[in-house]
Amino acid sequence: MTTLSAPIEADAAQLRRVRRDMLSAYASAIDCADLHPATIRLPGGDAIQVDGASADESLIVEVVTHEDATAEGLRARLAQALLGLSLVRRARPGATLVLLVANDDVRRAATRWVPALTGGHPVRLATPQG
């Protein structure tokens, strides 16, 4: 039998805090106003929620909170974030798109799995430090 040490709601609240803290640190590092969760309308009427966007939506950020580059599910979360950003790109072609990862170890893992992220890719790969 498996028991949970904390309710799922507490885990979700903690995850939201971590995302918020990462967004705040990144915004500070790049000298940007606050980044807040946003809903971006896509062509055709669909919408996608993003972890952070500037008020004018010129900067759009998806956050991956995994701190362990070997964590189960990391590749899936990176792929999900990249898919979301690629959908947003069609609706906001002039926006700066950022995949924000927890640390340099995760950044290196992401560039091994998606080598195009190292340069010339429309999505920037960053850590909270910038």
C-alpha positions as CSV (number, residue, x, y, z in Angstrom):
1,M,0.0,0.0,0.0
2,T,1.3,3.5,-0.9
3,T,0.5,6.5,1.2
4,L,1.0,10.1,0.4
5,S,3.0,12.2,2.7
6,A,1.1,15.4,1.7
7,P,-2.2,16.0,0.0
8,I,-2.1,16.5,-3.8
9,E,-3.5,20.0,-3.4
10,A,-0.4,20.9,-1.3
11,D,1.9,19.6,-4.1
12,A,0.1,21.6,-6.7
13,A,0.3,24.8,-4.6
14,Q,4.0,24.2,-4.1
15,L,4.5,23.7,-7.8
16,R,2.7,27.0,-8.5
17,R,5.0,28.7,-6.0
18,V,8.1,27.2,-7.6
19,R,6.9,28.3,-11.1
20,R,6.2,31.8,-9.8
21,D,9.6,32.0,-8.1
22,M,11.4,30.9,-11.2
23,L,9.5,33.4,-13.3
24,S,10.2,36.2,-10.9
25,A,13.9,35.4,-10.8
26,Y,14.1,35.3,-14.6
27,A,12.2,38.5,-15.0
28,S,14.6,40.2,-12.5
29,A,17.7,38.7,-14.3
30,I,16.7,40.1,-17.6
31,D,15.4,43.4,-16.2
32,C,11.8,42.8,-17.2
33,A,8.5,43.7,-15.6
34,D,6.7,40.8,-13.9
35,L,5.7,37.8,-15.9
36,H,2.2,36.4,-15.2
37,P,0.3,33.3,-16.3
38,A,-1.7,34.1,-19.5
39,T,-4.1,32.6,-21.9
40,I,-3.1,33.1,-25.5
41,R,-5.8,32.9,-28.2
42,L,-4.7,30.9,-31.2
43,P,-5.9,31.2,-34.8
44,G,-9.2,29.3,-35.1
45,G,-10.4,30.3,-31.7
46,D,-8.5,27.8,-29.5
47,A,-6.5,29.0,-26.6
48,I,-3.4,27.9,-24.7
49,Q,-2.3,28.8,-21.2
50,V,1.3,29.7,-20.7
51,D,3.2,29.9,-17.4
52,G,4.3,33.5,-17.9
53,A,3.9,36.4,-20.3
54,S,4.7,40.1,-20.2
55,A,1.8,42.5,-20.2
56,D,2.1,43.1,-23.9
57,E,2.8,39.4,-24.7
58,S,6.1,40.2,-26.3
59,L,7.8,37.8,-24.0
60,I,6.2,34.3,-23.4
61,V,7.7,31.8,-21.1
62,E,7.0,28.1,-20.3
63,V,8.5,26.8,-17.1
64,V,10.0,23.3,-16.5
65,T,10.5,22.9,-12.7
66,H,12.3,19.6,-12.7
67,E,15.7,20.1,-10.9
68,D,17.1,16.7,-11.6
69,A,18.2,16.2,-15.2
70,T,17.6,12.5,-14.9
71,A,14.1,12.8,-13.4
72,E,11.4,10.6,-14.9
73,G,9.0,12.7,-16.9
74,L,11.5,15.4,-17.7
75,R,11.6,14.7,-21.4
76,A,7.8,14.6,-21.6
77,R,7.5,17.9,-19.8
78,L,10.1,19.5,-22.1
79,A,8.3,18.3,-25.1
80,Q,5.0,19.5,-23.8
81,A,6.4,23.0,-23.1
82,L,8.0,23.1,-26.6
83,L,4.7,22.1,-28.2
84,G,2.9,24.8,-26.4
85,L,5.5,27.4,-27.4
86,S,5.3,26.3,-31.0
87,L,1.6,26.8,-31.0
88,V,1.9,30.2,-29.4
89,R,4.5,31.2,-32.1
90,R,1.8,31.1,-34.8
91,A,-0.4,33.5,-32.8
92,R,2.5,35.8,-31.7
93,P,5.2,35.5,-34.4
94,G,7.1,38.5,-33.1
95,A,7.2,37.4,-29.5
96,T,10.3,36.2,-27.7
97,L,9.6,32.6,-26.7
98,V,11.5,31.1,-23.7
99,L,11.7,27.6,-22.3
100,L,12.8,28.3,-18.7
101,V,14.4,25.3,-16.9
102,A,15.5,25.0,-13.3
103,N,19.2,24.8,-13.7
104,D,22.2,24.3,-16.0
105,D,22.1,20.5,-15.6
106,V,18.6,20.5,-17.0
107,R,19.6,23.0,-19.7
108,R,22.4,20.7,-20.8
109,A,20.1,17.7,-20.9
110,A,17.5,19.6,-22.9
111,T,20.2,20.6,-25.5
112,R,21.3,16.9,-25.8
113,W,17.7,15.8,-26.5
114,V,16.8,18.8,-28.7
115,P,20.2,20.0,-30.2
116,A,18.4,22.7,-32.2
117,L,17.9,24.6,-28.9
118,T,21.6,25.5,-28.9
119,G,21.2,28.3,-31.5
120,G,19.1,29.6,-34.2
121,H,15.9,28.0,-32.8
122,P,12.9,30.3,-32.3
123,V,12.7,29.2,-28.6
124,R,15.4,30.4,-26.2
125,L,16.5,28.1,-23.5
126,A,17.2,29.8,-20.2
127,T,17.6,29.3,-16.4
128,P,16.1,31.7,-13.7
129,Q,19.5,33.4,-13.6
130,G,19.1,34.5,-17.3
